[in-house]
Amino acid sequence: MSTLICGSLAFDTIMSFEGRFAEQIMPEQLHILNVSFLVPTLRREFGGCAGNIAYSLTQLGGSALPMATVGNDGQDYVAHLRNKGISTEFIKEIGGSYTAQAMIMTDRDNNQITAFHPGAMSHAHASEIKPRSDIKLGIISPDGRDAMLLHAAQFKAASIPFVFDPGQGLPMFNGEELTHFIDQASWVTVNDYEGRMLSERCGLSSSDISRRVQGLVVTLGAQGCEVWVDGVMTHVPPVKAVQLVDPTGCGDAFRGALLFGLERGWSLVDSCALGNRVGAHKIATPGCQNYTLETIRPL
């Protein structure tokens, strides 16, 4: 059984700021903000939600089919995925575009500021989801706006259950659109900030949302996550990380593990417990696709 992963492939430029953003930004001066951060370390990594989730799922032994777009500069990324045993069947090259680029700066408290250029991702709606016997599960992660809308409808039409994971793409949609996503999806996953925004825009509490799907997952970082099913919340405890190196991609690593559990018919709680273990493991490694999971054994 394979999981179709809709989202972005991106090059991440990751920078570390040794201070705290809060100490450099004066709230009373936000209307004339002019700030420069010295970043002693900088590296370029493979990233993007579709690539990161596919990497995590594949590391666990799952079957990932990322559906995404790259630009003229994306050949190295495609080769990297193939080298990791990840299918590139649903990856399209868009001429005249750059592959999506994320510039991510992290301070000493693991707060992040990100600038994102969508590039080829803006054409992701050109890819179409059709019924196929080996595709049993899907996820819609942050992508082009039109692609997210179309792919949700196509998953529904193809009778493929999917996870709605709006992530940083959530602000692109109004309450009516987000409610429609929820009603088409089988599961919803958000972090705590996104969860509050989703509830505010839809006028639905976490309990309400969970009654419209098979389950809602709200990740809480170092506090673990909440699993909501039929209005009842279960707290899934965190796993303590050996060291805190780089939080970039931890949410995607979690989602790859979540999909691994769902592929195998696990409960949502057990799937999220594995997600917490994988996320804690990933945070000890720089970059989004450099960790290995030999020491992680599925439950």
TACORCOR-V313425 format. One record per backbone hydrogen bond with DSSP energy under -1.0 kcal/mol. CO is the residue of the C=O (numbers start at 0). NH is the residue of the N-H. E is the energy in kcal/mol with one decimal. If there is no record, write none. Layout:
co,nh,e
CO,NH,E
CO,NH,E
//
This chain:
co,nh,e
1,135,-1.8
1,136,-1.1
2,64,-2.6
3,138,-1.8
4,66,-3.2
5,140,-2.7
7,49,-1.3
7,50,-1.3
9,46,-3.1
10,101,-2.6
11,44,-3.1
12,103,-2.8
13,42,-1.7
14,105,-2.3
18,107,-2.6
19,22,-1.1
20,23,-1.7
20,24,-1.4
25,28,-2.4
26,29,-1.3
28,31,-1.9
29,32,-1.2
40,15,-1.5
42,13,-2.8
44,11,-3.0
46,9,-1.9
47,51,-2.7
48,52,-2.7
49,53,-2.2
50,54,-2.1
51,55,-2.2
52,56,-2.7
53,57,-2.4
54,58,-2.5
55,59,-1.4
56,61,-2.9
57,60,-1.3
62,2,-2.6
64,4,-2.2
66,6,-1.7
67,91,-2.2
69,93,-3.3
70,73,-1.8
73,77,-2.2
74,78,-2.5
75,79,-2.1
76,80,-2.4
77,81,-2.1
78,82,-2.3
79,83,-1.3
80,85,-2.7
81,84,-1.6
87,90,-1.7
89,67,-1.1
91,69,-2.7
93,96,-1.0
96,71,-2.5
97,119,-2.6
99,10,-2.5
100,116,-3.1
101,12,-3.3
102,114,-2.3
103,14,-3.2
104,112,-2.4
105,16,-3.1
106,109,-2.0
110,106,-2.5
112,104,-2.8
114,102,-3.2
116,100,-2.4
117,120,-2.4
118,121,-1.8
119,122,-2.2
120,123,-2.0
122,125,-2.1
123,126,-1.7
131,134,-1.6
133,1,-2.9
136,3,-2.5
137,162,-2.2
138,5,-2.5
139,164,-2.7
143,147,-2.4
144,148,-2.0
145,149,-2.7
146,150,-3.0
147,151,-1.7
148,152,-1.7
149,153,-2.4
150,154,-2.7
151,155,-2.2
152,156,-2.5
153,157,-2.0
154,159,-2.5
155,158,-1.3
160,137,-1.6
161,185,-2.6
161,186,-1.6
162,139,-2.8
163,188,-2.2
165,168,-2.1
166,169,-1.8
168,171,-1.7
169,172,-2.0
173,177,-2.5
174,178,-2.4
175,179,-1.9
176,180,-2.2
177,181,-2.3
178,182,-2.3
179,183,-1.3
180,184,-1.8
185,213,-2.9
186,163,-2.9
187,216,-2.8
189,218,-2.5
190,194,-2.7
191,195,-1.8
192,196,-2.0
193,197,-3.0
194,198,-2.3
195,199,-2.4
196,200,-2.6
197,201,-2.1
198,202,-1.8
198,203,-1.2
204,208,-2.7
205,209,-2.3
208,211,-1.7
214,187,-1.8
215,227,-3.3
216,189,-2.4
217,225,-3.0
218,191,-1.4
219,222,-1.8
220,223,-1.7
223,219,-3.2
224,235,-3.2
225,217,-2.6
226,233,-2.7
227,215,-2.5
228,231,-1.9
231,228,-2.4
233,226,-2.7
235,224,-2.0
246,249,-2.2
248,252,-2.3
249,253,-2.3
250,254,-2.0
251,255,-2.1
252,256,-1.7
253,257,-2.4
254,258,-2.4
255,259,-1.8
256,260,-2.2
257,261,-2.4
258,262,-2.9
259,263,-1.1
260,265,-2.6
261,264,-1.5
266,270,-2.2
267,271,-2.2
268,272,-2.0
269,273,-1.8
270,274,-1.8
271,275,-2.4
272,276,-1.6
273,277,-2.5
274,278,-2.7
275,279,-2.1
276,280,-1.6
277,281,-2.7
278,282,-1.9
280,283,-1.0
281,284,-2.4
282,244,-2.6
282,245,-2.2
292,295,-1.1
//
